[in-house]
Amino acid sequence: MSKLFKWFLLVAALLVPVLLLADTVVEEIVARVNNQIITRTQYQHEQQQLKDECQHQDQSRPDQSCEEGDKDVLRGLIDRQLLLEKGKELGITADTELIKRLDEMRKQMKLDSMEELEKAAQAQGVSFEDFKDNTRTEIITQQVIQREVGGHINIGKEEEQRFYQQHKSELAHSEGVRLSEILISTDQAGDDPKKLDAAKAKAEDLLKQVRAGADFADLAKKESQDPSAAQGGDLGGFERGKLAKQLEDLTFAMKKGDVSDVIRTKQGFVILKVTDHVQAGTPTFAEAQPRVQEALYMQKLQPALREYLKKLREEAYIDIKPGYVDTGASPNQTKPVVTTAAKETSAKELKKRKKLGVF
């Protein structure tokens, strides 16, 4: 059977409603990407999700942001499907990374098993299977982008120097510290003196271990009762004015590598380590080089990714229902020929999705 004939069979039902029962319209197909369909329900779900995200992230101009994102809804759905298919072609399953991410989440939530994580998701009204599928999709698309696009981006030393000179004022920073913590929580202790004393004693014992040479990050992973434990206690960086005055006065007086005494806080007993302490000013090129490289990489990644996705579109069979627009379409895409022989294929796909609760 020729490739073209197979394609005729594949896209046959694009211009007609999808039927599960005679003359009963179940779902509308918005687009087809090779042998996969994008439905109106998926489109509307993505549309609402993007709207919720942009309103949450950009309160200063939510209406404008949402309008801009709304135009690209179908583009994003097609991008995702093309990257997933490329991931399958490259043999990327994401199984190992998915287990790793779920386990990190379990640890952050202080849960003992995956079963407890699943119950926690269900308690929040979240389908654990949907969450896993979404996470797997994210991992696969990220790995495809890194392998197929990011891995081909080259940044030269002269380019880095030029960027540094042009953005010196933006690279200037205030004084700041990067902190890690070990927390022994007192949430369950209440006002019980014995429990409070036990929590304090445990924190002081951990401090002795650190000062005796134990690795702070390792102890944080094993003993800290804060979500930061999964990252070895890392809390990130803080400029002046971002911490409570007591903690700011303490930590900004410390040097890189210094560890505090046990501190009593509302959350419990805390040990803090200053993992970095930078003074206010403009960093040297050597100090700023990692940031410069990251900025240049991201600057080049987006246009390179769009070109890559256009290329994938040119190699794929894509058809869009009238009234919908793929803002990422390539001018070199060819419109697929439509017959009436593949109606059954589309119906089976929709039946499968309906059964799995995708809609």
C-alpha positions in Angstrom: 0.0 0.0 0.0 1.5 3.3 -1.0 2.3 6.1 1.6 -0.1 8.4 -0.2 -3.0 5.9 -0.1 -2.4 5.3 3.6 -2.6 9.0 4.1 -5.9 9.1 2.2 -7.3 6.5 4.7 -5.9 8.4 7.6 -7.5 11.8 7.1 -10.8 10.7 5.5 -13.1 12.1 8.2 -11.6 15.5 8.7 -14.4 17.5 7.1 -17.4 15.6 8.5 -18.7 15.3 12.1 -17.4 12.3 14.0 -20.1 9.7 14.6 -20.2 7.0 17.3 -23.8 6.2 16.6 -25.7 6.8 13.4 -26.4 10.5 12.9 -25.3 11.3 16.5 -22.6 14.0 16.8 -20.4 13.2 19.8 -17.4 15.5 19.5 -16.1 18.0 17.0 -12.6 17.5 15.6 -10.7 20.8 15.5 -7.5 19.5 13.9 -5.7 16.3 13.0 -2.0 15.8 13.4 -1.0 12.7 11.5 -3.1 9.9 13.0 -4.1 11.9 16.2 -7.0 14.2 16.6 -7.5 17.4 18.6 -11.0 17.9 19.7 -13.0 21.0 20.6 -13.2 19.9 24.2 -9.4 19.6 24.4 -9.2 23.1 22.8 -11.6 24.6 25.3 -9.8 23.0 28.2 -6.5 24.3 27.1 -8.0 27.7 26.5 -9.4 27.9 30.0 -6.2 26.6 31.5 -4.1 29.2 29.8 -6.5 31.9 30.8 -6.3 30.9 34.5 -2.5 30.8 34.4 -2.0 34.1 32.7 -4.5 35.9 35.1 -2.7 34.4 38.0 0.8 35.2 36.8 0.2 38.7 35.2 -2.2 40.6 37.3 -0.9 43.9 35.9 -2.4 43.3 32.4 -4.3 40.1 32.5 -6.7 40.9 29.7 -4.0 41.7 27.2 -1.9 38.7 28.2 -4.9 36.4 27.9 -5.8 37.7 24.5 -2.3 37.1 23.2 -2.2 33.6 24.7 -5.7 32.8 23.4 -4.6 33.2 19.8 -1.9 30.5 20.2 -4.0 27.8 21.9 -4.2 25.5 18.8 -0.5 26.2 18.0 0.4 24.9 21.5 -1.7 21.8 21.1 -0.2 21.0 17.7 3.3 21.7 19.0 2.8 19.3 21.9 1.5 16.5 19.6 4.4 17.0 17.1 7.0 16.8 19.9 5.3 13.8 21.5 5.5 12.0 18.1 9.1 12.9 17.7 9.8 11.7 21.2 8.2 8.3 20.3 10.4 8.2 17.1 13.5 8.9 19.2 12.6 6.2 21.7 12.0 8.6 24.6 9.6 7.0 27.1 10.2 9.2 30.2 9.3 6.3 32.5 12.4 6.6 34.7 12.2 10.4 35.0 8.5 10.2 35.8 9.1 7.9 38.7 11.9 10.2 39.9 9.7 13.3 39.8 6.8 11.6 41.5 9.1 10.4 44.2 10.5 13.9 44.7 7.0 15.2 45.1 6.2 12.4 47.6 9.3 13.4 49.7 8.4 17.1 49.6 4.9 16.2 50.9 6.4 13.9 53.6 4.4 10.9 52.4 5.5 7.4 52.9 4.3 5.8 49.6 3.1 6.4 46.1 -0.3 5.2 47.3 -0.5 8.1 49.8 0.5 10.5 47.0 -2.3 9.2 44.9 -4.8 9.6 47.7 -3.5 13.1 48.4 -4.2 14.0 44.7 -7.6 12.4 44.8 -8.4 14.4 47.9 -7.7 17.6 46.0 -10.0 16.5 43.2 -7.1 15.7 40.9 -7.0 12.6 38.7 -3.7 10.9 39.5 -3.6 9.3 36.1 -4.1 12.6 34.3 -1.4 14.2 36.5 1.0 11.4 35.5 0.1 11.7 31.8 0.7 15.5 31.9 4.0 15.1 33.7 5.1 12.4 31.2 4.2 14.7 28.3 6.1 17.6 29.9 9.2 15.4 30.3 9.1 14.0 26.8 8.7 17.4 25.1 11.5 18.9 27.2 13.8 16.1 26.3 13.0 16.3 22.6 13.6 20.1 22.7 16.9 19.6 24.5 18.1 16.9 22.1 16.8 18.3 18.8 17.1 22.0 19.4 19.0 23.0 22.6 21.9 20.6 21.8 22.6 22.4 18.6 22.8 26.0 20.0 26.3 27.3 20.0 27.4 30.4 22.0 30.9 31.8 21.4 33.1 33.6 23.9 33.0 36.9 21.9 29.2 36.7 21.9 29.2 36.3 25.7 31.6 39.3 26.1 29.5 41.5 23.9 26.3 40.5 25.8 28.0 41.2 29.1 29.1 44.7 28.0 25.6 45.5 26.6 23.8 44.4 29.8 26.1 45.4 32.6 23.5 47.6 34.3 21.0 44.8 34.2 23.5 42.4 35.7 24.1 44.7 38.7 22.7 43.3 41.9 22.0 44.2 45.5 23.7 42.4 48.4 22.3 39.0 48.9 22.7 35.6 50.5 21.7 32.1 49.4 20.5 30.0 52.3 19.9 26.3 53.1 18.0 25.1 56.1 17.4 22.1 58.3 14.0 22.4 60.0 12.7 20.3 62.9 9.0 21.1 62.9 7.0 21.8 66.1 3.6 21.7 64.3 2.6 18.5 66.1 4.2 19.6 69.4 1.7 22.3 70.3 2.5 23.7 73.7 3.7 20.3 75.1 7.1 21.1 76.8 8.4 17.6 76.5 7.8 17.5 72.7 9.3 21.0 72.3 12.3 20.0 74.3 12.7 16.8 72.2 12.5 18.8 68.9 15.1 21.3 70.2 17.4 18.5 71.3 17.2 16.8 67.9 18.0 20.1 66.2 21.0 20.7 68.5 22.2 17.1 67.8 22.1 17.8 64.0 24.0 21.0 64.5 26.7 19.1 66.3 26.9 16.7 63.4 27.3 19.5 60.9 30.0 21.2 63.0 31.8 17.8 63.3 32.0 17.6 59.5 28.7 16.0 58.4 27.4 17.2 55.0 24.7 19.8 55.5 22.8 18.9 52.3 22.8 15.2 53.1 21.5 15.8 56.6 18.8 18.1 55.3 17.6 15.5 52.9 17.4 12.9 55.6 16.3 14.9 58.6 14.7 18.2 57.6 11.0 18.5 57.9 10.5 21.1 55.3 9.7 20.7 51.6 13.2 22.1 50.9 14.6 18.8 52.2 14.3 17.3 48.7 16.8 19.9 47.4 19.2 19.4 50.3 17.6 22.3 52.2 18.2 24.9 49.5 15.9 27.9 50.0 17.3 30.0 47.2 18.6 33.6 47.2 17.5 36.6 49.3 18.3 40.3 48.8 18.1 42.7 51.7 14.6 43.4 52.8 13.3 40.0 51.8 13.8 38.2 55.1 12.4 38.9 58.6 14.7 41.4 60.3 16.0 38.9 62.9 17.0 36.5 60.2 18.4 39.2 57.9 20.6 40.7 60.6 21.9 37.2 61.4 22.5 35.8 57.9 23.9 39.0 56.3 26.5 39.1 59.0 27.6 35.6 58.1 30.1 34.5 55.4 29.7 31.9 52.7 29.9 28.5 54.4 28.9 29.7 57.8 26.2 27.8 59.8 24.0 29.4 62.4 23.1 28.2 65.9 19.7 26.6 66.4 17.0 29.2 65.8 13.5 29.1 67.3 10.8 30.1 64.7 7.1 29.7 64.3 7.6 26.6 62.2 10.1 25.0 64.6 13.8 24.8 65.3 15.9 25.9 62.3 19.6 25.6 61.4 20.6 27.9 58.5 23.7 27.7 56.3 24.9 30.6 54.1 25.8 28.8 50.8 26.7 32.1 49.1 27.0 35.7 50.0 27.4 38.3 47.3 28.1 42.0 47.8 26.2 44.7 46.0 27.7 45.8 42.6 28.3 44.7 39.1 29.7 41.2 38.8 32.9 40.6 36.8 32.5 38.7 33.5 33.7 35.5 35.1 31.1 35.9 37.9 28.3 36.7 35.5 29.3 34.2 32.8 26.7 31.5 33.8 23.9 34.0 33.8 25.1 35.4 30.4 25.2 31.9 28.9 21.7 31.1 30.2 20.3 34.4 28.9 21.9 33.9 25.4 20.7 30.3 25.4 17.1 31.3 26.1 17.4 34.1 23.6 18.4 31.7 20.9 16.2 28.8 21.9 12.7 30.3 21.2 13.3 31.2 17.5 15.3 27.9 17.0 12.4 26.0 18.5 9.8 27.7 16.3 11.9 26.9 13.2 12.2 23.3 14.3 8.4 23.1 14.9 7.7 24.6 11.5 9.9 21.9 10.0 8.0 19.2 11.8 4.8 20.7 10.5 6.1 20.5 6.9 6.9 16.8 7.4 3.5 16.0 9.0 -0.1 15.7 7.8 -2.1 18.4 9.5 -5.5 19.7 8.7 -7.4 22.5 10.6 -11.1 22.9 10.8 -12.3 26.2 9.2 -12.6 28.9 11.9 -9.5 27.8 13.8 -6.0 29.0 13.2 -2.6 27.5 13.8 -0.4 30.5 14.4 2.7 28.3 14.1 1.9 27.0 10.6 4.7 27.0 8.0 4.0 28.6 4.6 5.5 25.4 3.1 2.9 23.1 4.6 0.8 21.2 2.1 -3.0 20.8 2.6 -3.7 17.1 2.9 -6.1 15.4 0.5 -9.4 14.4 2.2 -11.5 11.3 1.3 -14.4 9.6 3.2 -12.7 6.3 4.0 -11.3 6.9 7.5 -14.4 7.9 9.4 -14.2 4.7 11.4 -10.6 5.5 12.6 -11.7 8.8 14.0 -14.8 7.2 15.7 -12.6 4.6 17.4 -10.2 7.3 18.7 -13.0 9.3 20.2 -14.6 6.2 21.7 -11.2 5.4 23.3 -10.9 8.9 24.7 -14.4 9.0 26.0 -13.9 5.7 27.8 -10.7 6.9 29.4 -12.5 10.1 30.5 -10.3 12.4 28.4 -13.2 14.7 27.5 
